[in-house]
């Protein structure tokens, strides 16, 4: 397996060179019902056989019972986003999350972000910012945003 996965709460070492040039943070709202969209994108990244590190802002078990203080969670997420060589933002339809919108606002000028959303997601302003800064349109599905990221790291 070429993918190294770091989940919320696992130690991040800021000078660890093993994160590599192909590291990605999976940003965006959690699905409050059902399985996480992150499981699908992780599977797609693993099947690409590309050596990458994936920073996953959810627990390894996907259990809601894991308890982290907001301070620990926010610090982990901030560190992972800063260390990752790229950030994929994914917005599922019908899920709204202030934190994900704020994170996008923080990173939207970076040329290392990718934006994807399900059609019908309420992301019009984010799409406008993304186009304004990057001259790119968002991906319409997880396959598309994954391919955009993989193409970018292979260049």
C-alpha distance (Angstrom), angle and dihedral (degrees) to the residues before:
residue distance angle dihedral
X1 . . .
X2 3.80 . .
X3 3.79 96.9 .
X4 3.75 123.1 91.8
X5 3.80 112.3 -161.6
X6 3.78 125.7 -156.6
X7 3.79 115.5 -171.6
X8 3.78 130.2 -160.3
X9 3.78 108.8 -70.2
X10 3.80 97.3 21.2
X11 3.78 114.5 122.1
X12 3.79 117.0 -90.6
X13 3.79 115.8 -157.7
X14 3.79 108.1 -157.2
X15 3.81 95.3 -151.2
X16 3.82 96.5 43.0
X17 3.80 105.5 130.4
X18 3.81 90.5 -165.9
X19 3.81 89.7 81.0
X20 3.78 84.6 76.5
X21 3.75 131.9 -167.7
X22 3.77 90.6 -67.1
X23 3.75 103.0 65.4
X24 3.77 124.1 135.1
X25 3.78 136.7 -170.9
X26 3.81 115.2 -148.5
X27 3.81 104.2 -139.4
X28 3.76 128.2 -178.5
X29 3.76 141.8 79.8
X30 3.77 122.0 -44.6
X31 3.76 116.9 -120.0
X32 3.81 103.7 -112.7
X33 3.81 90.3 -158.5
X34 3.78 126.2 43.7
X35 3.78 130.2 -4.7
X36 3.76 123.8 -20.1
X37 3.81 118.9 -98.9
X38 3.81 85.3 -137.6
X39 3.82 90.3 73.3
X40 3.82 89.9 62.2
X41 3.78 95.3 48.4
X42 3.82 92.1 44.7
X43 3.81 88.6 54.1
X44 3.81 91.0 50.2
X45 3.80 91.9 48.8
X46 3.81 92.2 48.0
X47 3.79 92.3 50.3
X48 3.82 90.4 53.0
X49 3.81 88.6 70.1
X50 3.80 88.8 -141.3
X51 3.81 114.9 144.6
X52 3.79 103.9 -116.2
X53 3.77 142.4 140.8
X54 3.79 116.2 -127.9
X55 3.80 119.0 -155.1
X56 3.80 107.7 -154.4
X57 3.82 118.5 -168.0
X58 3.79 92.6 -154.2
X59 3.77 130.4 76.2
X60 3.78 120.5 -91.1
X61 3.78 92.1 -114.5
X62 3.80 94.5 44.9
X63 3.79 85.6 -130.8
X64 3.75 119.6 152.4
X65 3.80 88.9 -152.4
X66 3.81 92.9 73.8
X67 3.77 106.3 107.6
X68 3.76 123.1 -147.6
X69 3.75 124.1 159.9
X70 3.77 113.9 -116.2
X71 3.80 88.4 -113.0
X72 3.82 92.6 56.9
X73 3.80 92.5 44.1
X74 3.81 95.1 46.4
X75 3.81 92.8 46.0
X76 3.80 91.6 50.1
X77 3.80 92.1 49.1
X78 3.81 93.2 46.7
X79 3.81 92.2 49.1
X80 3.80 93.4 46.7
X81 3.80 93.1 49.0
X82 3.80 91.3 49.5
X83 3.81 93.9 48.7
X84 3.82 98.2 42.5
X85 3.77 114.7 95.8
X86 3.80 88.9 -140.2
X87 3.78 141.1 13.6
X88 3.78 126.5 -144.9
X89 3.78 113.3 -156.2
X90 3.80 114.4 -161.4
X91 3.79 123.9 -178.0
X92 3.81 117.3 -168.7
X93 3.77 118.3 -151.8
X94 3.79 114.6 -94.8
X95 3.80 95.9 16.9
X96 3.79 118.4 106.5
X97 3.79 122.8 -175.0
X98 3.81 125.3 176.0
X99 3.81 92.5 -158.4
X100 3.82 92.9 56.7
X101 3.80 91.5 48.8
X102 3.82 90.4 50.0
X103 3.81 91.4 48.5
X104 3.79 90.6 50.7
X105 3.80 89.2 50.5
X106 3.79 89.7 52.5
X107 3.81 94.6 51.2
X108 3.83 105.0 27.6
X109 3.81 93.7 105.8
X110 3.78 92.5 54.8
X111 3.78 116.4 102.6
X112 3.79 88.9 -143.2
X113 3.79 98.6 72.8
X114 3.78 130.9 96.9
X115 3.78 123.8 -162.0
X116 3.75 125.5 -154.3
X117 3.77 133.1 164.6
X118 3.74 140.3 170.4
X119 3.77 111.5 -105.2
X120 3.79 107.6 -93.8
X121 3.82 95.0 31.7
X122 3.78 112.2 135.8
X123 3.79 96.9 -113.0
X124 3.80 104.0 117.5
X125 3.81 94.2 125.7
X126 3.81 92.6 46.6
X127 3.80 89.8 49.9
X128 3.79 90.3 50.7
X129 3.83 91.7 50.1
X130 3.80 91.1 46.6
X131 3.78 92.2 52.2
X132 3.80 92.8 42.5
X133 3.83 92.6 53.8
X134 3.81 102.9 29.6
X135 3.82 104.8 21.9
X136 3.80 86.5 -129.6
X137 3.76 134.2 122.7
X138 3.79 123.0 -135.1
X139 3.77 122.8 -100.7
X140 3.81 116.2 -106.6
X141 3.81 96.9 -146.1
X142 3.80 142.9 20.0
X143 3.81 93.4 -102.4
X144 3.78 91.3 56.4
X145 3.82 96.3 47.3
X146 3.81 90.6 45.6
X147 3.81 91.5 52.0
X148 3.81 90.9 48.2
X149 3.81 90.1 53.9
X150 3.82 94.5 44.7
X151 3.81 91.7 48.7
X152 3.82 89.9 50.4
X153 3.82 95.8 51.6
X154 3.79 92.8 46.1
X155 3.81 92.2 54.9
